[in-house]
């Protein structure tokens, strides 16, 4: 009688375990449905997805993490680049203001080094004061120069990815990057550094003024390049409006970038917890025979009607109970951590796509929304089935102890 009762409880455990595994399997089947796979393959670069023997869903998941990292890196670098440009703008304006140029006559700096040299000589500014101005500007110049080199190198690496976003808002970034490539920015930056050093160390006042004039002319040209040679911006009032509007856009993008960082962190957290919750039960089900990760890869690719064959003939009820209890704890912890993040997960990518006017990000938002909806449908079901499995295990262990 007791053996029959134990067998009955064991069968109940196997049925509950099979129901849970089928639920997880169905979740991934829908998550990586042909329609979703098509969207993801259109979104993530083929070379990142690759053609290895690994399951497609694993390769796509890895490609998505790469894509999210690239996107966050692009947004962060653009934000830092805009701050860098603003620093250079203020450095340049402070320098020319100390040299008694105003917004109204600053355009003389674009007319050639000789013209600038004559302009500087005509001002008859005290030699000691001029050298003090250059001396004060040197330290900031060297700091900004080091930062600029690193940022421009990073921006040029990210440029192909930024183009893939197809953002009309970021087209100005691409135009500026193209200009930077056209002028061979590394050589230009080195030239500016050499001119500043030559100015600082000039043996005569004429040499000092000629080097300073050449430096100011290059900076005026750089300033024009940054504003994409828009002659309307030669007007000080137009330039002031442009800077105010640019700051507003930059500040909004910076806020969206911070929000996106929160999105990536929450998504990675959810991915980790879900995976560990699955593997916790699988590890204890296998009772240390075989690798849970390898078992999972084979199971996730199998047909649903074959899943029962993946359950070992002998189950250690106590070990399995430990795994199920841990899985439930992980899912409960995830729910508590993730629940406050749901609004951010739902809206951040959409707001970013709208702000950047990027069809690529709109496609990712579609994928993100369908994924969230699917998780909300299946999370309760998975938890319910794990609770049912836990109850069946308790009953089996109780029966075995009699």
C-alpha positions as CSV (number, residue, x, y, z in Angstrom):
1,X,0.0,0.0,0.0
2,X,2.8,2.4,1.0
3,X,4.8,1.6,-2.2
4,X,1.7,2.3,-4.3
5,X,1.2,5.6,-2.5
6,X,4.8,6.6,-3.0
7,X,4.6,5.7,-6.7
8,X,1.5,7.8,-7.0
9,X,3.2,10.8,-5.3
10,X,6.3,10.3,-7.6
11,X,4.0,10.4,-10.6
12,X,2.4,13.6,-9.4
13,X,5.9,15.2,-9.0
14,X,6.8,14.1,-12.6
15,X,3.6,15.5,-14.0
16,X,4.1,18.8,-12.1
17,X,7.7,19.0,-13.3
18,X,6.7,18.3,-16.9
19,X,4.1,21.0,-16.8
20,X,6.6,23.5,-15.5
21,X,9.2,22.6,-18.2
22,X,6.6,22.8,-20.9
23,X,5.5,26.2,-19.7
24,X,9.1,27.5,-19.9
25,X,9.6,25.8,-23.3
26,X,6.4,27.5,-24.6
27,X,7.6,30.9,-23.2
28,X,10.8,30.7,-25.2
29,X,9.1,29.4,-28.3
30,X,6.8,32.4,-28.3
31,X,9.6,34.8,-27.3
32,X,11.6,33.6,-30.3
33,X,8.8,33.1,-32.7
34,X,9.5,33.3,-36.4
35,X,8.0,36.8,-36.5
36,X,10.2,38.0,-33.6
37,X,13.2,36.3,-35.0
38,X,12.7,38.2,-38.3
39,X,12.6,41.5,-36.5
40,X,15.7,40.7,-34.4
41,X,17.7,39.5,-37.4
42,X,16.7,42.8,-39.1
43,X,17.8,44.8,-36.1
44,X,21.1,43.1,-35.0
45,X,24.1,42.8,-37.3
46,X,24.4,39.5,-39.0
47,X,28.1,39.2,-38.0
48,X,27.1,39.6,-34.3
49,X,24.5,36.8,-34.6
50,X,26.9,34.6,-36.4
51,X,26.5,31.2,-37.9
52,X,27.8,28.9,-35.2
53,X,26.1,25.6,-34.1
54,X,24.8,27.3,-31.0
55,X,20.9,27.7,-30.9
56,X,19.8,30.8,-32.7
57,X,18.1,32.2,-29.6
58,X,21.4,32.1,-27.8
59,X,23.2,33.9,-30.6
60,X,20.5,36.5,-30.9
61,X,20.5,37.1,-27.1
62,X,24.2,37.7,-27.3
63,X,23.8,40.0,-30.3
64,X,21.2,42.0,-28.4
65,X,23.5,42.5,-25.5
66,X,26.2,43.7,-27.9
67,X,23.7,46.0,-29.6
68,X,22.5,47.5,-26.3
69,X,26.1,48.1,-25.2
70,X,26.9,49.8,-28.5
71,X,23.7,52.0,-28.3
72,X,24.5,53.1,-24.7
73,X,28.1,53.7,-25.6
74,X,27.0,55.8,-28.6
75,X,24.6,57.9,-26.6
76,X,27.1,58.4,-23.7
77,X,29.9,59.3,-26.1
78,X,27.7,61.8,-28.0
79,X,26.7,63.4,-24.6
80,X,30.4,63.7,-23.6
81,X,31.4,65.0,-27.0
82,X,28.8,67.8,-26.8
83,X,30.1,68.7,-23.3
84,X,33.6,68.7,-24.8
85,X,32.6,71.0,-27.7
86,X,31.0,73.4,-25.2
87,X,34.2,73.4,-23.2
88,X,36.2,74.3,-26.3
89,X,33.7,77.0,-27.2
90,X,34.0,78.6,-23.8
91,X,37.8,78.3,-23.8
92,X,38.0,80.0,-27.2
93,X,35.5,82.7,-26.3
94,X,37.3,83.4,-23.0
95,X,40.6,83.6,-24.9
96,X,39.4,86.0,-27.6
97,X,37.5,88.1,-25.0
98,X,40.8,88.5,-23.0
99,X,42.4,89.5,-26.3
100,X,39.7,92.2,-26.5
101,X,37.7,90.6,-29.4
102,X,34.0,90.9,-29.2
103,X,31.2,88.7,-30.7
104,X,30.8,91.5,-33.3
105,X,34.4,91.5,-34.6
106,X,35.4,87.9,-33.9
107,X,34.8,87.1,-37.6
108,X,38.1,88.7,-38.5
109,X,39.8,85.6,-37.1
110,X,38.6,83.6,-40.1
111,X,40.3,85.9,-42.7
112,X,43.7,84.4,-42.5
113,X,46.7,84.3,-40.1
114,X,48.2,87.5,-41.6
115,X,45.0,89.5,-41.1
116,X,44.7,88.2,-37.5
117,X,48.4,89.1,-36.9
118,X,47.9,92.7,-38.1
119,X,44.7,92.9,-35.9
120,X,46.6,91.8,-32.8
121,X,49.5,94.2,-33.5
122,X,47.1,97.1,-34.0
123,X,45.5,96.6,-30.5
124,X,48.9,97.4,-28.8
125,X,48.0,95.2,-25.8
126,X,50.7,94.9,-23.1
127,X,53.2,92.1,-23.9
128,X,53.2,90.8,-20.3
129,X,49.4,90.7,-20.3
130,X,49.3,88.8,-23.6
131,X,51.7,86.2,-22.3
132,X,49.7,85.8,-19.1
133,X,46.5,85.2,-21.1
134,X,48.3,82.5,-23.1
135,X,49.8,81.0,-20.0
136,X,46.4,80.8,-18.3
137,X,44.8,79.2,-21.3
138,X,47.5,76.5,-21.7
139,X,46.6,74.1,-18.9
140,X,42.9,73.9,-19.9
141,X,44.0,73.5,-23.5
142,X,46.1,70.4,-22.7
143,X,43.4,68.8,-20.6
144,X,40.7,69.4,-23.3
145,X,43.1,68.2,-26.0
146,X,43.7,64.8,-24.3
147,X,39.9,64.4,-23.8
148,X,39.1,65.4,-27.3
149,X,41.5,62.8,-28.9
150,X,40.0,60.0,-26.9
151,X,36.4,61.0,-27.6
152,X,37.0,61.5,-31.4
153,X,38.7,58.1,-31.6
154,X,35.7,56.6,-29.9
155,X,33.2,58.5,-32.0
156,X,34.8,57.4,-35.2
157,X,34.6,53.7,-34.0
158,X,30.9,54.1,-33.2
159,X,30.1,56.1,-36.4
160,X,28.9,53.0,-38.4
161,X,26.6,52.0,-35.5
162,X,25.2,55.5,-35.2
163,X,24.5,55.5,-39.0
164,X,22.5,52.2,-38.5
165,X,20.1,54.1,-36.1
166,X,18.9,56.1,-39.1
167,X,18.2,59.0,-36.7
168,X,17.5,62.4,-38.4
169,X,18.5,64.1,-35.2
170,X,21.9,62.5,-35.2
171,X,22.6,63.4,-38.8
172,X,24.4,66.5,-37.5
173,X,26.7,64.3,-35.5
174,X,27.5,62.3,-38.6
175,X,28.1,65.4,-40.6
176,X,30.5,66.7,-38.0
177,X,32.3,63.4,-37.9
178,X,32.7,63.5,-41.6
179,X,34.2,67.0,-41.4
180,X,36.6,65.8,-38.7
181,X,37.7,62.9,-40.9
182,X,38.1,65.2,-43.8
183,X,40.5,67.6,-42.0
184,X,42.6,64.7,-40.5
185,X,41.8,65.7,-36.9
186,X,44.8,64.0,-35.3
187,X,47.1,66.1,-37.4
188,X,45.1,69.2,-36.8
189,X,45.1,68.7,-33.0
190,X,48.8,68.1,-33.1
191,X,49.3,71.3,-35.1
192,X,47.3,73.3,-32.6
193,X,49.3,71.9,-29.7
194,X,52.6,72.8,-31.5
195,X,51.3,76.3,-32.2
196,X,50.3,76.8,-28.6
197,X,53.8,75.6,-27.4
198,X,55.5,77.8,-30.0
199,X,53.4,80.8,-28.8
200,X,54.2,80.1,-25.2
201,X,58.0,79.8,-25.9
202,X,58.3,82.5,-28.7
203,X,61.6,84.4,-28.3
204,X,60.3,87.7,-29.7
205,X,57.0,89.5,-29.6
206,X,56.4,89.3,-33.3
207,X,57.0,85.5,-33.2
208,X,54.6,85.4,-30.3
209,X,51.9,87.3,-32.1
210,X,52.4,85.3,-35.4
211,X,52.0,82.0,-33.6
212,X,49.0,83.2,-31.6
213,X,47.4,84.6,-34.8
214,X,47.8,81.2,-36.6
215,X,46.4,79.4,-33.5
216,X,43.3,81.7,-33.4
217,X,42.8,81.3,-37.1
218,X,42.7,77.5,-36.8
219,X,40.3,77.8,-33.8
220,X,38.0,80.1,-35.8
221,X,38.0,77.6,-38.6
222,X,37.3,74.8,-36.2
223,X,34.4,76.8,-34.7
224,X,33.0,77.3,-38.2
225,X,33.3,73.6,-39.0
226,X,31.4,72.7,-35.8
227,X,28.6,75.0,-36.8
228,X,28.8,73.4,-40.3
229,X,29.7,76.7,-42.0
230,X,26.2,78.1,-41.4
231,X,26.8,81.7,-42.2
232,X,23.6,82.7,-40.4
233,X,25.5,81.8,-37.2
234,X,28.0,84.5,-37.9
235,X,25.5,86.8,-36.3
236,X,26.1,86.9,-32.5
237,X,22.4,86.8,-31.7
238,X,21.8,83.9,-34.0
239,X,24.7,82.1,-32.5
240,X,23.4,82.7,-29.0
241,X,20.0,81.3,-30.0
242,X,21.7,78.3,-31.6
243,X,23.7,77.6,-28.4
244,X,20.6,77.8,-26.2
245,X,18.6,75.4,-28.5
246,X,21.6,73.0,-28.7
247,X,21.9,73.0,-24.9
248,X,18.2,72.2,-24.6
249,X,18.6,69.2,-27.0
250,X,21.8,68.0,-25.4
251,X,20.3,68.2,-21.9
252,X,17.3,66.2,-23.0
253,X,19.4,63.6,-24.7
254,X,21.6,63.4,-21.6
255,X,18.5,62.7,-19.5
256,X,17.2,60.1,-21.9
257,X,20.7,58.5,-21.9
258,X,20.5,58.2,-18.1
259,X,17.1,56.7,-18.4
260,X,18.4,54.2,-21.0
261,X,21.2,53.2,-18.7
262,X,18.5,52.3,-16.1
263,X,16.6,50.3,-18.8
264,X,19.7,48.3,-19.7
265,X,20.5,47.5,-16.1
266,X,16.9,46.4,-15.4
267,X,16.8,44.3,-18.5
268,X,20.1,42.6,-17.7
269,X,18.9,42.0,-14.1
270,X,15.7,40.4,-15.3
271,X,17.6,38.2,-17.8
272,X,20.0,37.0,-15.1
273,X,17.3,36.2,-12.5
274,X,15.0,34.4,-15.0
275,X,18.0,32.3,-16.2
276,X,19.1,31.5,-12.7
277,X,15.6,30.6,-11.6
278,X,15.4,28.1,-14.5
279,X,18.8,26.6,-13.9
280,X,18.3,26.3,-10.1
281,X,15.5,23.7,-10.6
282,X,17.3,22.0,-13.5
283,X,20.5,21.6,-11.5
284,X,18.7,19.9,-8.6
285,X,16.6,17.8,-11.0
286,X,19.8,16.4,-12.5
287,X,21.2,15.6,-9.0
288,X,24.7,16.6,-10.1
289,X,24.6,14.2,-13.1
290,X,25.3,16.2,-16.3
291,X,25.6,20.0,-16.8
292,X,22.5,22.1,-16.3
293,X,23.5,24.5,-19.1
294,X,24.1,21.8,-21.7
295,X,20.8,20.1,-20.6
296,X,19.0,23.4,-21.0
297,X,20.4,24.0,-24.5
298,X,19.2,20.6,-25.7
299,X,15.8,20.9,-24.0
300,X,15.1,24.3,-25.4
301,X,15.7,23.0,-29.0
302,X,13.6,19.8,-28.6
303,X,10.0,19.3,-29.7
304,X,7.4,19.8,-26.9
305,X,6.3,16.2,-27.2
306,X,9.8,15.0,-26.4
307,X,10.3,17.0,-23.2
308,X,9.2,14.2,-20.9
309,X,12.3,12.2,-22.1
310,X,14.5,14.9,-20.6
311,X,13.4,14.2,-17.1
312,X,15.7,11.7,-15.3
313,X,14.3,8.4,-14.4
314,X,15.3,8.9,-10.8
315,X,14.5,12.2,-9.0
316,X,15.9,13.1,-5.6
317,X,12.9,14.8,-4.0
318,X,14.9,16.6,-1.4
319,X,17.4,18.0,-3.8
320,X,14.7,19.0,-6.3
321,X,12.8,20.7,-3.5
322,X,15.9,22.8,-2.7
323,X,16.1,23.9,-6.4
324,X,12.4,24.7,-6.7
325,X,12.4,26.7,-3.5
326,X,15.4,28.7,-4.7
327,X,13.8,29.3,-8.1
328,X,10.7,30.6,-6.4
329,X,12.8,32.9,-4.2
330,X,14.6,34.2,-7.3
331,X,11.4,35.0,-9.1
332,X,9.9,36.7,-6.1
333,X,13.1,38.8,-5.7
334,X,12.9,39.6,-9.4
335,X,9.3,40.6,-9.1
336,X,10.0,43.0,-6.2
337,X,13.0,44.5,-8.0
338,X,11.5,44.7,-11.4
339,X,8.0,45.9,-10.6
340,X,9.1,49.5,-9.9
341,X,11.1,49.4,-13.2
342,X,8.2,48.3,-15.4
343,X,7.2,51.9,-16.4
344,X,10.9,52.6,-17.3
345,X,11.1,49.4,-19.3
346,X,8.0,50.2,-21.2
347,X,8.6,53.8,-22.1
348,X,12.3,54.5,-22.2
349,X,13.1,53.1,-25.6
350,X,9.9,54.5,-27.0
351,X,10.8,58.0,-25.8
352,X,14.3,57.7,-27.1
353,X,13.1,56.5,-30.5
354,X,10.6,59.4,-30.7
355,X,13.3,62.0,-29.6
356,X,15.9,60.7,-32.1
357,X,13.3,59.9,-34.8
358,X,14.9,56.5,-35.3
359,X,13.0,53.7,-37.1
360,X,15.6,51.3,-35.7
361,X,14.8,52.2,-32.2
362,X,11.1,52.0,-33.0
363,X,11.6,48.4,-34.1
364,X,13.4,47.6,-30.9
365,X,10.6,49.1,-28.9
366,X,8.1,46.8,-30.6
367,X,10.3,43.8,-29.6
368,X,10.6,45.1,-26.1
369,X,6.9,45.6,-25.7
370,X,5.9,42.2,-27.0
371,X,8.6,40.7,-24.7
372,X,7.2,42.4,-21.6
373,X,3.6,41.4,-22.5
374,X,4.7,37.8,-22.9
375,X,6.6,37.8,-19.6
376,X,3.5,39.2,-17.8
377,X,1.4,36.4,-19.3
378,X,3.8,33.6,-18.4
379,X,5.5,34.8,-15.1
380,X,2.4,34.0,-13.0
381,X,1.9,30.7,-14.8
382,X,5.5,29.6,-14.1
383,X,5.3,30.7,-10.5
384,X,2.0,28.8,-10.1
385,X,3.5,25.6,-11.6
386,X,6.6,25.8,-9.4
387,X,4.3,26.2,-6.3
388,X,2.4,23.1,-7.5
389,X,5.7,21.2,-8.0
390,X,6.8,22.3,-4.5
391,X,3.6,21.0,-3.0
392,X,3.9,17.7,-4.8
393,X,7.5,17.3,-3.6
394,X,6.4,18.0,0.0
395,X,3.8,15.3,-0.3
396,X,6.3,12.9,-1.8
397,X,8.9,13.5,0.9
398,X,6.2,13.1,3.6
399,X,5.0,9.8,2.1
400,X,8.6,8.5,1.8
401,X,9.3,9.2,5.5
402,X,6.4,7.1,6.6
